Amino acid sequence: MKLRKLLIAGMCVASLGGAALPMVANAQVSVYLNSAPPPPRFEAVPAARRGYIWVPGYWTARGRRHVWQNGHWERSRAGYNYVQPNWVQRDNRWEFNRGRWNRGDRDRDGVPNNRDRAPNNPYRQ
């Protein structure tokens, strides 16, 4: 009887301990519009800044319409390459893909390491 109570108490403690662990959420929201985005606007690219990359302006979606988002600086991340935001046509609809950082470009030449013949040399591809 005592062993049974210890077993039940141990199971309760173990289940409560698991509930205290943080859960990882991976929510990806897709944005679709029925009309193509307008042509990009002209933006002057500012002078380079050390440790940053320039993300040019792009059309994003708010509600059911396209809205221009001005270009901005993003802090560089070692070992990652930045993928620009873009629109892709699928099944007569337009899907917006937000900008993101992809891991796996150690030399920051824009070629992922698994496709790069010299992944640590920024001068060879």
N, C-alpha and C positions, 0 to 999 in steps of 0.2 A: 504494500500500500504506500509506503514511504517512497519507494523507487518510482512509483507511478506519479506521485505528486511532484517529485523532482523533475521527471521527464516533461510533464505538462508545464511546469514553471519555466523550464529551459526553452521549450518551444515558444512560449509567450514572449520571453525576453528576446529570443532570436527574431521573431516576427516584428517586434517593435524596433529592434535595431535596424532591420532592413528598411523600415518606413522612414527612418531618419536620414538615409542616404539621399543625396540630391539626384534627381532624375535628369537625364539629358533630353532636351526637346529639340526636334528637328522639324520645324514647320516651314514649308515652302509654299508661298502664296503665288499663284499665277494670275497675271493680269491679261485679259483678252479684250480687244476692241474689234469692231467690224470694219473700221476704216484704217487705211494705211497712215503712218505718221507723215507729217509734212516734211519737206526737205530740211536738212539741218541748217541752222543759222550760222552766219560767219562770226567767228570769235577770234580776236587776236590772241595768239598764244604768248603768255608772259615769259620773261627770261627764266631759265632753269634755276631751280632751288635745290641745293644739296640736301639729299635725304628725302626728297619728295618727288612724286610724279604728277604730271598735269592730266586731269581727266577732262576732256573736252565736253562742252555742253551737249545735251541730248533731249529728245522728247520723251517725257514720262506720261503716265496716265493719272488723272484725278477725276473720279466719277466716271463719266462716259466720254471724256474728251482728252485730247492731247494738250499737255502743258510743258512749256520749255523750262528746262533746268539748266542754269548757268554752269559753266565749267568751274572746277575747283581743284585744289591741291589735295593729294592723298599722301600720307606718310608711307615711305617705302618699307617693305617687309622683306628681310633677307630670306632667301629660299622660296619666295613666292613670286608669281607673276600676276599682274592685274589684267582681268578680262573686262573690256569696256561694256557698258550697258548697250543693249541692242534689241531690235524688233525682228521677229521671225514670223513669216506667214505660214499658217497651218490650217488646213481645211476651211479656206475662205475667211479666216479670222487672223488677227495679228496678236501675237503673244509677246509681252515685254519681259526680257531677261535682265534682271538687275546686275550691276557691276559686282564683281567678286574677286577674291584673291584665291588663286590656285597654287597649291603646294607643289614643289618639285622643279624649280628652275634656279639651281644654285648660282649660276653665273649671270643670271638676269639678262639673257640674250633673247628671250621671248620664245625659245624652243624648249618644251618640257624635257626633263632629263632622260626619260625613257625613249625619246626620239632623237636625242642629241648625241652625235658621235664623240664629242668632247665636252661632257657636261660641266667640267670645271674650268673651261677655257672660253672666256667671253668673245674671243676673236675667231673661233672656228665653230662651224655647225655640222 
